[in-house]
Amino acid sequence: MDAQATPEVFLAVLGEPWGVVEAAYLATYTPISVGSINCDFPELASEGGTWTFPVASLCEDTASIGPFLGWVDTDTPRTERYVTLEIPEAGVYSLKVTSSAIISIGLIACDEPLRPYSRYETRLDEEIELVPGRKRLMISSDIADEAVGEVILRGPLLP
């Protein structure tokens, strides 16, 4: 079986040609725009080489997406916040997180989305190596926790 045989198999199994089923699906499909994985989020400006981002993910904040209610009734609702930032030069940066609850934090390059930095912590103080370019910072927290705190990225650090 190869990809060219797919339309015949589709017709044999479902009894309808691909185009008919696709058109019916698209007629009922309503995408909801909630941001972009391609870094289409608010820009977080640096102040003297330091980016500070609050942990709280308030639903009315334009950087927040959610709540995500989970896949089953026992899941804890979560919100996510996204911002972008521009790393001006390569180097080692200091990343500090303080939070009243465990949060998930991620930092990913917009032009190379397969190499993310991520942690799941309440406190974090580590150094990470970054290359220049646009990055997306994500913070995810349980709504019930109403986490407070901040993420601070500073650098590049001097050798």
One Martini backbone bead per residue (centre of mass of N, CA, C, O) as a GRO file, in nm:
protein
  159
    1MET     BB    1   0.098   0.035   0.021
    2ASP     BB    2   0.020   0.369  -0.079
    3ALA     BB    3  -0.064   0.698  -0.109
    4GLN     BB    4  -0.221   0.661  -0.387
    5ALA     BB    5  -0.439   0.450  -0.248
    6THR     BB    6  -0.606   0.611  -0.040
    7PRO     BB    7  -0.873   0.692  -0.186
    8GLU     BB    8  -0.975   0.399  -0.225
    9VAL     BB    9  -0.974   0.316   0.073
   10PHE     BB   10  -1.159   0.536   0.176
   11LEU     BB   11  -1.405   0.454   0.003
   12ALA     BB   12  -1.426   0.156   0.099
   13VAL     BB   13  -1.465   0.224   0.409
   14LEU     BB   14  -1.678   0.490   0.396
   15GLY     BB   15  -1.838   0.543   0.106
   16GLU     BB   16  -1.667   0.809   0.056
   17PRO     BB   17  -1.520   1.061  -0.062
   18TRP     BB   18  -1.287   1.266   0.056
   19GLY     BB   19  -1.415   1.545  -0.030
   20VAL     BB   20  -1.689   1.503   0.115
   21VAL     BB   21  -1.585   1.464   0.406
   22GLU     BB   22  -1.418   1.720   0.425
   23ALA     BB   23  -1.649   1.926   0.372
   24ALA     BB   24  -1.822   1.841   0.618
   25TYR     BB   25  -1.613   1.906   0.831
   26LEU     BB   26  -1.555   2.209   0.755
   27ALA     BB   27  -1.855   2.304   0.804
   28THR     BB   28  -1.820   2.233   1.137
   29TYR     BB   29  -1.552   2.384   1.160
   30THR     BB   30  -1.429   2.599   1.442
   31PRO     BB   31  -1.187   2.795   1.483
   32ILE     BB   32  -0.984   2.906   1.763
   33SER     BB   33  -0.822   3.190   1.847
   34VAL     BB   34  -0.521   3.158   2.091
   35GLY     BB   35  -0.278   3.187   1.919
   36SER     BB   36   0.078   3.097   1.878
   37ILE     BB   37   0.356   2.888   1.811
   38ASN     BB   38   0.498   3.149   1.645
   39CYS     BB   39   0.516   3.406   1.842
   40ASP     BB   40   0.210   3.551   1.881
   41PHE     BB   41   0.300   3.758   2.127
   42PRO     BB   42   0.371   3.941   2.365
   43GLU     BB   43   0.613   4.177   2.443
   44LEU     BB   44   0.908   4.157   2.645
   45ALA     BB   45   1.085   4.388   2.795
   46SER     BB   46   1.389   4.511   2.857
   47GLU     BB   47   1.570   4.601   3.169
   48GLY     BB   48   1.891   4.600   3.158
   49GLY     BB   49   1.890   4.275   3.087
   50THR     BB   50   1.587   4.237   3.211
   51TRP     BB   51   1.334   3.992   3.265
   52THR     BB   52   0.993   4.032   3.390
   53PHE     BB   53   0.753   3.775   3.505
   54PRO     BB   54   0.464   3.695   3.611
   55VAL     BB   55   0.293   3.411   3.730
   56ALA     BB   56   0.025   3.505   3.714
   57SER     BB   57  -0.290   3.370   3.550
   58LEU     BB   58  -0.499   3.575   3.440
   59CYS     BB   59  -0.775   3.570   3.244
   60GLU     BB   60  -0.763   3.892   3.160
   61ASP     BB   61  -0.500   3.839   3.040
   62THR     BB   62  -0.361   3.858   2.720
   63ALA     BB   63  -0.133   3.626   2.791
   64SER     BB   64  -0.370   3.438   2.846
   65ILE     BB   65  -0.466   3.087   2.851
   66GLY     BB   66  -0.791   3.010   2.939
   67PRO     BB   67  -0.911   2.754   3.071
   68PHE     BB   68  -0.796   2.430   3.119
   69LEU     BB   69  -1.002   2.150   3.212
   70GLY     BB   70  -0.932   1.897   3.069
   71TRP     BB   71  -1.010   1.550   3.008
   72VAL     BB   72  -1.113   1.518   3.303
   73ASP     BB   73  -1.280   1.582   3.598
   74THR     BB   74  -0.999   1.551   3.779
   75ASP     BB   75  -0.877   1.778   3.656
   76THR     BB   76  -0.684   2.058   3.673
   77PRO     BB   77  -0.706   2.364   3.611
   78ARG     BB   78  -0.546   2.568   3.352
   79THR     BB   79  -0.298   2.809   3.278
   80GLU     BB   80  -0.153   3.020   3.019
   81ARG     BB   81   0.151   3.202   2.949
   82TYR     BB   82   0.259   3.438   2.694
   83VAL     BB   83   0.579   3.545   2.568
   84THR     BB   84   0.812   3.758   2.419
   85LEU     BB   85   1.172   3.762   2.339
   86GLU     BB   86   1.489   3.929   2.296
   87ILE     BB   87   1.798   3.797   2.222
   88PRO     BB   88   2.094   3.975   2.158
   89GLU     BB   89   2.303   3.757   2.291
   90ALA     BB   90   2.527   3.538   2.350
   91GLY     BB   91   2.494   3.326   2.650
   92VAL     BB   92   2.479   3.341   2.994
   93TYR     BB   93   2.187   3.296   3.187
   94SER     BB   94   1.969   3.399   3.436
   95LEU     BB   95   1.730   3.185   3.615
   96LYS     BB   96   1.445   3.294   3.805
   97VAL     BB   97   1.217   3.132   4.041
   98THR     BB   98   0.911   3.239   4.201
   99SER     BB   99   0.662   3.041   4.385
  100SER     BB  100   0.365   2.933   4.552
  101ALA     BB  101   0.370   2.726   4.311
  102ILE     BB  102   0.368   2.496   4.088
  103ILE     BB  103   0.534   2.536   3.777
  104SER     BB  104   0.545   2.576   3.432
  105ILE     BB  105   0.842   2.623   3.235
  106GLY     BB  106   0.917   2.785   2.914
  107LEU     BB  107   1.183   2.791   2.657
  108ILE     BB  108   1.161   2.899   2.312
  109ALA     BB  109   1.247   2.897   1.994
  110CYS     BB  110   1.097   3.025   1.715
  111ASP     BB  111   1.313   2.890   1.491
  112GLU     BB  112   1.352   2.625   1.715
  113PRO     BB  113   1.103   2.420   1.848
  114LEU     BB  114   1.283   2.140   1.939
  115ARG     BB  115   1.451   2.313   2.188
  116PRO     BB  116   1.357   2.309   2.490
  117TYR     BB  117   1.300   2.472   2.794
  118SER     BB  118   1.216   2.291   3.103
  119ARG     BB  119   1.010   2.325   3.406
  120TYR     BB  120   0.899   2.201   3.749
  121GLU     BB  121   0.839   2.459   3.987
  122THR     BB  122   0.897   2.699   4.266
  123ARG     BB  123   1.217   2.690   4.249
  124LEU     BB  124   1.476   2.879   4.069
  125ASP     BB  125   1.850   2.861   4.003
  126GLU     BB  126   1.988   2.916   3.685
  127GLU     BB  127   2.193   2.841   3.410
  128ILE     BB  128   2.165   2.950   3.063
  129GLU     BB  129   2.208   2.890   2.726
  130LEU     BB  130   2.199   3.148   2.471
  131VAL     BB  131   2.079   3.259   2.173
  132PRO     BB  132   2.000   3.456   1.947
  133GLY     BB  133   1.661   3.572   1.959
  134ARG     BB  134   1.345   3.462   1.947
  135LYS     BB  135   1.131   3.405   2.230
  136ARG     BB  136   0.930   3.178   2.427
  137LEU     BB  137   0.733   3.229   2.717
  138MET     BB  138   0.610   2.983   2.955
  139ILE     BB  139   0.327   2.965   3.183
  140SER     BB  140   0.201   2.712   3.406
  141SER     BB  141  -0.107   2.688   3.606
  142ASP     BB  142  -0.301   2.635   3.863
  143ILE     BB  143  -0.585   2.785   3.948
  144ALA     BB  144  -0.616   2.697   4.246
  145ASP     BB  145  -0.332   2.825   4.334
  146GLU     BB  146  -0.272   3.116   4.266
  147ALA     BB  147  -0.003   3.200   4.167
  148VAL     BB  148   0.289   3.365   4.299
  149GLY     BB  149   0.538   3.564   4.129
  150GLU     BB  150   0.854   3.513   3.939
  151VAL     BB  151   1.037   3.577   3.637
  152ILE     BB  152   1.399   3.587   3.586
  153LEU     BB  153   1.592   3.728   3.321
  154ARG     BB  154   1.958   3.739   3.297
  155GLY     BB  155   2.173   3.910   3.057
  156PRO     BB  156   2.467   3.842   3.010
  157LEU     BB  157   2.708   3.693   3.173
  158LEU     BB  158   3.002   3.728   3.311
  159PRO     BB  159   3.307   3.545   3.313
   0.00000   0.00000   0.00000
